[in-house]
Amino acid sequence: MDLLQVSVWLYLLIALVAANLPWLNERVLFVMTPRGGDKPAFIRFLEWGILYALVVAIGLGLERLVTGTIHVQGWQFYAITLSMFAVFAMPGFIYRHDLRRHLIHRGA
């Protein structure tokens, strides 16, 4: 595997993990414990948006590292990457809002 293939697979792995973190972690912004139990949904979506921006920044950095330049992208690129990030987040979202409840009920 050359550097380009490794960087693409590493980037996809980072994006997959980052998209699921807000639903698998109970700390607010991954640092503070929320008062009164669970994190509110708007905090989870805020974290998800911050992580999307971070993943895009990492992607731009990898592009610059591999090609030596950053290509200008239109709004379509960001709409597609946001949609992909949403698809990547589905396992964590489903676990948080559906599967966890079934697993707890089955174990009780």
ABEGO torsion letter per residue (X at the ends): XBAAAAAAAAAAAAAAAAAAAAAABABBGGABBBBGEBBBAAAAAAAAAAAAAAAAAAAAAAAAAAAGBBBBBBAAAAAAAAAAAAAAAAAAAAAAAAAAAAAAAAAX
